[in-house]
């Protein structure tokens, strides 16, 4: 099948031909709007040199666009019922590998090594929303060579990734994403661009991996424990929140002394601290 799937009629035709039943548990909301697909491809800046990984190809709507623009594409899909459909809808392309697996179980660093000689890859996807955070954090934390991640996510999650200190959406996800990458919201996408329509608004976000880390920190793992502890009880002051944490062992006096050294108020809340300030606090509080 060579025809583009990016419209409601074609999508319905494929679904009926294969008697496909949407599985809610897999977060299946397929794109049916060609303008949105063009925007994703433009934002991802996919070109003939690129090896691209797509997570959750569905019936192959975005995959067709990727195959036409990239050198090579690997698409990882968990739902076995979609595999024969993908073999049909992508039959015109010889630069696609379909992997029937749970993305969280795939060694993506090994895949990048095999297909792209370990050079940084682009990840492009309309993500299953129930596992957005583990997918993105997994890519960053597992030392996958990443150039950029351009993904459709829930609007609220895109906002959380992009905001800075002092806003209600600011939290551990904002800091983790911004430690590794520069986020940029490309477009907001309404529910009517999907089949079936999701209950929430969506947004396309591009995360461009930093070439050099924006902050230096002695113990990255400890900094992230500190950040999680700080936002676990976000209405509490940092000295109380950290003191109550199971994950790290610091007492109030140590926190107050470290805050003082950084010129910060002893009653400050975690939501006011920048990434640089968390890194400095981590260096002062890390176990010796
Ligand atoms: N890319 C298609 C599109 O834009 O029309 C489908 C996107 S849909 C939001 C998410 C896709 O991810 C579905 O095809 C779903 O089956 C797949 N998926 C869900 N959980 C997954 C997992 N753990 N590993 C790989 N794919 C998964």
Boltz pocket constraint, residues with backbone or C-beta under 6 A from the ligand:
constraints:
  - pocket:
      binder: B
      contacts: [[A, 25], [A, 26], [A, 27], [A, 28], [A, 29], [A, 30], [A, 31], [A, 55], [A, 56], [A, 57], [A, 58], [A, 59], [A, 60], [A, 61], [A, 62], [A, 63], [A, 76], [A, 77], [A, 78], [A, 79], [A, 82], [A, 101], [A, 102], [A, 103], [A, 104], [A, 125], [A, 126], [A, 127], [A, 128], [A, 129], [A, 131]]
      max_distance: 6.0
